[in-house]
Amino acid sequence: MQSLKDQTLHQFDRIVVIHNVGSLGPMNQCTNDLTDINVWHDYYDLNVFVPAILNGVIMQIFNEKTNTEKLVVNITSLYGTKPGKYLSYYCSGKAAREMFFKVFAVENPEINVLNYSPGPVETDMYYEICNDLADKQVKTEFKDMLTKKTVLTCEQTVNRLLMVLKEQKYKSGDHVDYYDEL
């Protein structure tokens, strides 16, 4: 926020905040073995608490006095709505963060909020799943998508996000997946 220190906030007529931080967490333990509270703290600090706090700080800076139109996009995942073996950290973190932004949308009806699930995108995280996930079936499915070239590119999913935002056929706070019909 130091970069805004000497700025007149009234010069901004719109802000766009995209919360895209994300890590998978350990993917080699089942839920019964997730007993280290420090691992949980570290995971939730980065993936849930930091985006929530950062969002609050931004909203305090660009409050109703600035008369700034606001768009907040939370990058989420299908795994925030569906369980995946050995993905307890990731699934629960995405679900918690998505619910936070749904509550944020209800409390701030003047702000456009979208929970966008980008689909399976070829990123470092995608390769982490291919290499490190303990669930052999899902690991194989992810590798097969690479072989069949059905994994999405960053450009594809960003273009879809832009289309979703342009068409605005969602209610603020909704979860929209790359594959959803508009």
C-alpha positions as semicolon CSV with decimal commas, in nm:
position;residue;x (nm);y (nm);z (nm)
1;M;0,000;0,000;0,000
2;Q;0,306;0,222;0,015
3;S;0,268;0,284;-0,359
4;L;-0,061;0,466;-0,287
5;K;0,088;0,675;-0,008
6;D;0,124;0,998;-0,207
7;Q;-0,173;0,943;-0,439
8;T;-0,505;1,121;-0,437
9;L;-0,748;0,834;-0,408
10;H;-1,026;1,030;-0,580
11;Q;-0,832;1,000;-0,907
12;F;-0,925;0,630;-0,924
13;D;-1,272;0,570;-1,063
14;R;-1,239;0,190;-1,055
15;I;-1,029;-0,073;-0,884
16;V;-0,995;-0,438;-0,976
17;V;-0,865;-0,676;-0,712
18;I;-0,776;-1,030;-0,817
19;H;-0,698;-1,271;-0,535
20;N;-0,490;-1,540;-0,701
21;V;-0,256;-1,655;-0,426
22;G;-0,267;-2,028;-0,389
23;S;-0,070;-2,330;-0,286
24;L;-0,167;-2,695;-0,274
25;G;-0,019;-2,787;0,060
26;P;0,111;-3,136;0,126
27;M;-0,061;-3,389;-0,101
28;N;0,069;-3,715;0,038
29;Q;-0,130;-3,757;0,359
30;C;-0,488;-3,858;0,420
31;T;-0,705;-3,655;0,656
32;N;-0,635;-3,880;0,958
33;D;-0,265;-3,794;0,936
34;L;-0,304;-3,414;0,922
35;T;-0,224;-3,353;1,287
36;D;0,043;-3,082;1,275
37;I;-0,128;-2,756;1,368
38;N;0,167;-2,554;1,236
39;V;0,119;-2,691;0,885
40;W;-0,250;-2,598;0,906
41;H;-0,162;-2,249;1,031
42;D;0,091;-2,193;0,754
43;Y;-0,149;-2,313;0,488
44;Y;-0,444;-2,106;0,607
45;D;-0,228;-1,798;0,671
46;L;-0,121;-1,784;0,306
47;N;-0,434;-1,912;0,135
48;V;-0,721;-1,777;0,346
49;F;-0,616;-1,517;0,602
50;V;-0,380;-1,307;0,388
51;P;-0,633;-1,261;0,103
52;A;-0,910;-1,179;0,352
53;I;-0,698;-0,924;0,538
54;L;-0,556;-0,773;0,218
55;N;-0,909;-0,737;0,083
56;G;-1,017;-0,558;0,401
57;V;-0,721;-0,318;0,385
58;I;-0,797;-0,235;0,022
59;M;-1,164;-0,173;0,103
60;Q;-1,066;0,055;0,392
61;I;-0,845;0,257;0,158
62;F;-1,102;0,271;-0,122
63;N;-1,399;0,324;0,106
64;E;-1,734;0,485;0,023
65;K;-1,575;0,832;0,048
66;T;-1,362;0,763;-0,263
67;N;-1,668;0,678;-0,476
68;T;-1,464;0,410;-0,655
69;E;-1,631;0,128;-0,848
70;K;-1,495;-0,203;-0,719
71;L;-1,452;-0,546;-0,875
72;V;-1,313;-0,828;-0,662
73;V;-1,227;-1,162;-0,823
74;N;-1,135;-1,457;-0,606
75;I;-0,961;-1,730;-0,805
76;T;-1,105;-2,048;-0,663
77;S;-1,128;-2,410;-0,777
78;L;-1,372;-2,689;-0,841
79;Y;-1,192;-2,846;-0,544
80;G;-1,347;-2,576;-0,326
81;T;-1,683;-2,744;-0,389
82;K;-1,578;-3,107;-0,443
83;P;-1,349;-3,322;-0,228
84;G;-1,028;-3,471;-0,361
85;K;-0,826;-3,745;-0,191
86;Y;-0,506;-3,616;-0,031
87;L;-0,609;-3,258;-0,109
88;S;-0,754;-3,169;0,232
89;Y;-0,554;-2,850;0,269
90;Y;-0,632;-2,728;-0,081
91;C;-1,002;-2,824;-0,081
92;S;-1,077;-2,685;0,264
93;G;-0,875;-2,368;0,201
94;K;-1,052;-2,296;-0,128
95;A;-1,391;-2,364;0,033
96;A;-1,315;-2,132;0,326
97;R;-1,187;-1,854;0,104
98;E;-1,479;-1,884;-0,136
99;M;-1,727;-1,863;0,151
100;F;-1,545;-1,556;0,286
101;F;-1,596;-1,381;-0,049
102;K;-1,961;-1,491;-0,065
103;V;-2,017;-1,329;0,275
104;F;-1,820;-1,023;0,159
105;A;-2,054;-0,996;-0,143
106;V;-2,367;-1,014;0,073
107;E;-2,231;-0,752;0,314
108;N;-2,123;-0,522;0,029
109;P;-2,396;-0,531;-0,238
110;E;-2,242;-0,231;-0,414
111;I;-1,926;-0,432;-0,492
112;N;-1,908;-0,676;-0,783
113;V;-1,761;-1,002;-0,647
114;L;-1,685;-1,314;-0,850
115;N;-1,550;-1,651;-0,737
116;Y;-1,392;-1,774;-1,060
117;S;-1,276;-2,132;-1,105
118;P;-1,031;-2,133;-1,399
119;G;-1,045;-2,505;-1,478
120;P;-0,737;-2,727;-1,516
121;V;-0,467;-2,481;-1,627
122;E;-0,113;-2,575;-1,725
123;T;0,084;-2,409;-1,446
124;D;0,350;-2,513;-1,197
125;M;0,067;-2,613;-0,962
126;Y;-0,074;-2,844;-1,229
127;Y;0,264;-3,017;-1,260
128;E;0,284;-3,045;-0,880
129;I;-0,036;-3,250;-0,888
130;C;0,100;-3,463;-1,174
131;N;0,419;-3,535;-0,981
132;D;0,335;-3,527;-0,610
133;L;-0,028;-3,621;-0,550
134;A;-0,064;-3,949;-0,359
135;D;-0,394;-4,032;-0,535
136;K;-0,271;-4,232;-0,835
137;Q;-0,606;-4,215;-1,019
138;V;-0,628;-3,835;-1,015
139;K;-0,256;-3,808;-1,088
140;T;-0,309;-4,026;-1,397
141;E;-0,614;-3,821;-1,504
142;F;-0,409;-3,501;-1,485
143;K;-0,121;-3,657;-1,680
144;D;-0,370;-3,784;-1,942
145;M;-0,501;-3,430;-1,993
146;L;-0,145;-3,323;-2,072
147;T;-0,101;-3,607;-2,319
148;K;-0,437;-3,537;-2,486
149;K;-0,365;-3,161;-2,479
150;T;-0,693;-3,085;-2,303
151;V;-0,530;-2,881;-2,027
152;L;-0,620;-2,515;-2,055
153;T;-0,365;-2,244;-2,115
154;C;-0,349;-1,933;-1,901
155;E;-0,461;-1,731;-2,203
156;Q;-0,771;-1,950;-2,251
157;T;-0,889;-1,919;-1,893
158;V;-0,815;-1,546;-1,871
159;N;-1,011;-1,486;-2,191
160;R;-1,301;-1,683;-2,043
161;L;-1,281;-1,477;-1,722
162;L;-1,294;-1,156;-1,926
163;M;-1,601;-1,288;-2,111
164;V;-1,772;-1,378;-1,783
165;L;-1,701;-1,029;-1,648
166;K;-1,817;-0,861;-1,969
167;E;-2,143;-1,056;-1,991
168;Q;-2,212;-1,017;-1,617
169;K;-2,467;-1,302;-1,605
170;Y;-2,378;-1,398;-1,249
171;K;-2,496;-1,268;-0,915
172;S;-2,228;-1,100;-0,705
173;G;-2,054;-1,366;-0,495
174;D;-2,139;-1,653;-0,730
175;H;-1,901;-1,935;-0,819
176;V;-1,848;-1,949;-1,196
177;D;-1,641;-2,228;-1,345
178;Y;-1,457;-2,207;-1,678
179;Y;-1,690;-2,476;-1,817
180;D;-2,017;-2,323;-1,695
181;E;-2,271;-2,214;-1,954
182;L;-2,328;-1,841;-1,952
